[in-house]
Amino acid sequence: MRLRFCDLKAEGVVNNRVTLGNWIRKHGFPPGQLTGPNSRTWSAAEVQAWLANRPTATKPVPKSPGRPRKADHVTAEA
């Protein structure tokens, strides 16, 4: 079975074409096959294999220092 971009989007694999392009270039997503001048399709098996083998750990979120507080010292009023 061949999947088009709209199928990948409907299945929740990817949300937009920019992300898909980044995944192909940087994260090993299968490049698919050109089936027409403006059409690309992917094998369902190769997409499922990529999903099964991709890392699932999330990046650690750095702890925010919080919002700045007022200075601890009180100014002396005369």
C-alpha positions, 0 to 999 in steps of 0.5 A: 500500500502506498501513502500520500502526504494527506494519508501521513497527515490523516494518520498523525505521522506528520503535520506539515510538509516542512517538518516532513522535509526536515525529517527526510533530510535530518532524521532518516525518514524514508524519502519515498518515491516520486509518482508524478511531477508533484506527487510523492508516495511512501510504502506503508511498511517503510513508514511503519518501520521508521516509526518503530525504530525512531528514538522516543525519548524527549529532550530534557527541558531546561529549568527556567530561572523564573521571573526576576524578583525585586531586590532583597534589600530595602532602600532607606527612606530619610 
